[in-house]
Amino acid sequence: MEAPWVKNTAWVEDIAPDTRPFSFMRLTMRPYLPLLFVSVLATISAAAVDAVGPIIYKYTVDAIVALEHGGTYADIRFWVFVYLAMVALRILLWRTVVYFSAHLGLGVRSTARYVLTNYLLKHSQEYFENRFAGSVSGKIGNAGDGARHLSDWAINTYIPFFIQTIVSLGIAFYSSAYVGWIFVVWIAIALPINIYFARQRPALSRAAQAAETKLRGVTVDIVSNMRAVQEYARSVLELTNLKELIIARRLAGLRNRLFDQRISLSNGSLQIIATGAMLLIVLYLGERGLATAGDIILVLALATGMGERLFHLGQQISNLSETWGEIEEGLEDVLAAHDIPDSKGAKNLVISQGEVEFDQITFSYHEGESVLSNLSLSIKAGEKIGLVGKSGAGKSTLVKLLLRHYELTGGVIRIDGQNIAAVTQNSLRQSIAIVPQEALLFHRTIRENIAYGRTDATDAQVEDAAKLAQAHELICTLHNGYDTLVGDRAVKLSGAHRQRVAIARAILKSAPILLLDEATSALDSESEGAIQEGLQNLMQGKTVIAIAHRLSTLKEMDRIIVMDKGTIIEDGPHTKLVRKGGVYANLWKHQSGGYLKDE
């Protein structure tokens, strides 16, 4: 049965998910309302059939006792037939419940994960920089699993509990008004106690889940940096740090589990008292000929069934509280307000030429000193500029602002006259290709990583891009060629290999604007020289902004922009700036091997 939202996911884009678990559940169930209706209807029917068992036991026992007083086996056979029919109907109905609730629960989980991931992808870079990747993915998994559990428990526990309790209450009054009122008092005391425990539990559950999230995040961080752990021989240090988190998680979990025992003890004590009182009443009535042997069996069956339901309810309340805490903790973080949302009515960016303009822009990462101050820079279509300056001058910040990873403090950035704050972020970034200092490759095949630049590209187009990036021959030397898995963070490839794959990806994307952010700084001179031809092919016909500490890589740029403390202090071609004898000339004079020192 295909998920209803798979073919139409447009409704997800227009929704701002609610961080309240019940509201989130309503959202995730939205595509499954027919399944929900059938599941609830089948559950009500199955629970009602389940609850009438005690009255069948009563009449069966009464029919057996009546054999000594003129009764017949025909009466017994009738009630046996009724019992078998009830069992058959019960099995049929509960299988129906399981079938539909399974589709509902798993569907709710898949919708939850899709909705949360869709929302997550719109967070800013700052959001991810402040969180562990493993922690964020864990929270999405917890929220999705929690939504499924809530759905399953509602269908298989809470609805059956209330239906069976109502039917059992009616049967108890049918047996005896006294028994019925004891049953009422039992329920009247048990429900508030369980509700009280349910309200107390979430705080413990949130604390346990917070400890679990922190432990997972640190564990993933250690695994991600295992090479550093091993090369610096810091296993003991990491285990010591992890030990404290493991102990904190254990204590939080222990408080959770011990709290469960209070719920079980309370429900168990109430069951003993209520069952004893009902049995004493029915025995008293039996002595006076007002109750039969079947009534005693009925009371035993009612008390046993109610006790089991309350015990199961107590466990599920415990599970519910724990899951509730997990969902709350996950939703509050994942569904935090977006730092940089698309503006209302944002349109797609339309590139006609590729002209870029920074108009008196100001920016600071946090309150305090500005990183960029009233900076203005116009880049003509097809023009290639190089950004030069010491670390902290604002070069990389300028690139991040163009990609709208951060919001401007002041000023405007325009592309072909369009304010980038007024266009959709997807259309903006689709129009820009970037080759960063560290190639960001997925743990997928080389072919898939190159094709990430254009997902509809053919194998031939992928290979053509690799050839232009001077990567084809290197890829062919690998055991599986283009189908070679690159490993986590591309650890199976050398730095030069990774960078060539990144260049091939950018070539295949063929965006009109190209950003090179220290694209060759991590490579040795020989590797850099080999990649330069690929970069020249990549830059053909594009507006280019290149950041480099190796000034030799920027010599052929149309203009060199020299930055210092967030402002432009020199602007011109390489030859002109060298002859001018200013800051750039001094940097060029003091470079070592073409590399710009920070001093």
Disulfide bonds with the S-S distance in Angstrom:
none
